[in-house]
Amino acid sequence: MSRLRALAALAALTLAGALLAVIPSTAASAAACATPWQSSAVYTGGMQVSHNGRNYQAKWWTQNEAPPGTTGVWQDLGACGGSNPPPGGNCNYPNWVAGTWYTAGSIVRYTNGQYYIAEHDNPGYDPTISTWYWDPYNCSGTPPTTNPPPNPGGFVVSEAQFNQMFPGRNSFYTYSGLVAALGAYPAFARSGSATVQRQEAAAFLANVYHETGGLVHIVEQNQANYPHYCDSSQPYGCPAGQAAYYGRGPIQLSWNFNYNAAGNALGLPLLTNPWLVQNDAAVAWKTAIWYWMTQNGPGTMTAHNAMVTGAGFGQTIRSINGSIECNGGNPAQVQSRVTRYQQFVGILGVPAGANLYC
C-alpha cells in the first residue's frame, strides 16, 4: 500500500471513530425515569424529576412550573423510561393537556405517569378529580375491557342516568355544568348512607324536573310576572332593573333578595347581573343547589335536611312552594312531583322512603 493510500485509510478510520463517538447507539436504553414532577412540590437546584417521558434537572428554586417550563429553570436531561417503564405501563396514548376537549372514553397519560380514561365529555379537567377515573390496569395499549364505575367520588347520578331522567332537556342544562356546581356545597347528595345520597339526588332532580318542565325552560315563561319580583323595601333595591329578577335556572330562582343572597353565598354578582343564571349552566346549577342546601323557603327546614334527616320528600315540596301546593293547596302539583321522584329513585335503584306528601 502506498504511503498516500495508507494515510487516507488512517484518516477514514479516525473519522469513523469520531463519528461513533458522537452518535449514540440506538441499542442503548434510555435512563431510568426520576420521580414524577408534582405541581405542589418545591424543587431546588440540582433536583431531578421526570415529566412526559423525559428527565429534567432544576437549575434553581421552582414550584408549579411543569417541565420543560418557560423560564429556563429546567434542564432537559433527555428521554427516560427505557429500563424503568412509567407506572401506568408503556402505551402510545397522548399526554393530558389542560383545556383540551376530551370525549368520553378518551385515554391520556397524566404527569404522574398513570393513564386515565374520561368517564364523560369534559373540557380538559384534571384527571385526578371526580370527572375521571383511574385505569387500575397496567396500560397495554388498548382501553380496559371493564366498564367504568358510575362517577366514583363524584355525583351519585351518572351521566347516562341523568340523560335517562331528562331525555328532552334543553342543551343549556349540561351534566358537566351540574358536576361543576357540586363543589359549591360538598354535602349535597354526599351526606348519610349511599341510599340517602341517592334519595336526595332523586328528590332534587324531581323538583327540578317539575319546575322547568323536564329541564326545558331556562327562564320563567309568564313574562307578565317579571316586574313583580322586585322588593323595593330591600336596602340594595333592584340595580339590574324592576323586571330583572324573574325565575331562572333549575329551581327558577326569583326575587331580588334571593339573587342577592345567592350571589353573596356563591361569590357571584347576581344582584347586578342576574342574567348570569340563564347564560352559564354551572351558575344556574349552583343557584339551585344553594337554595336546596341553605333556604327553608316557606317550609320549616331546608330541602337537604328534609332528605338527610328522614323528614321525607314531602318536606322538600313545602320548602319550595309551601301552602301554594301543600295542605291541599294543589294536590295535582304535589302528585306530579311525587310521581317524578318515585321514577327517579327507581332509576337510581333505591326505595322512595316515607313521608312523600306534604
Buried (B, 14 or more C-beta within 10 A) or exposed (E): EEEEEEEEEEEEEEEEEEEEEEEEEEEEEBBEBBEBBBEEEEBEEEBBBBBBBBBBBBBEEBEEBBBBBEEEBBBEBEBBBEEBBBEBBBBEBEEBEEEEEBEEEBBBBBBBBBBBBBBBBBEBBBBBEBBBBBBEBEBEEEBBEEEBEBBEEBBBBBBBBBEEBBEEBBEBBBBBBBBBBBEBBEEBBBBBEEBBBBBBBBBBBBBBBBBBEBBBBBBBEEEEEBBBBBBEEEEEBBEBEBBBBBBBBBBBBBBBBBBBBBBEBBEBBBBBBBBBBBEBBBBBBBBBBBBBBBBBBBBEBBBBBBBBBBBBBBBBBBBBBBEEBBEEEBBEBBEBBBEBBBBBBEBBEBEBBEEBBB
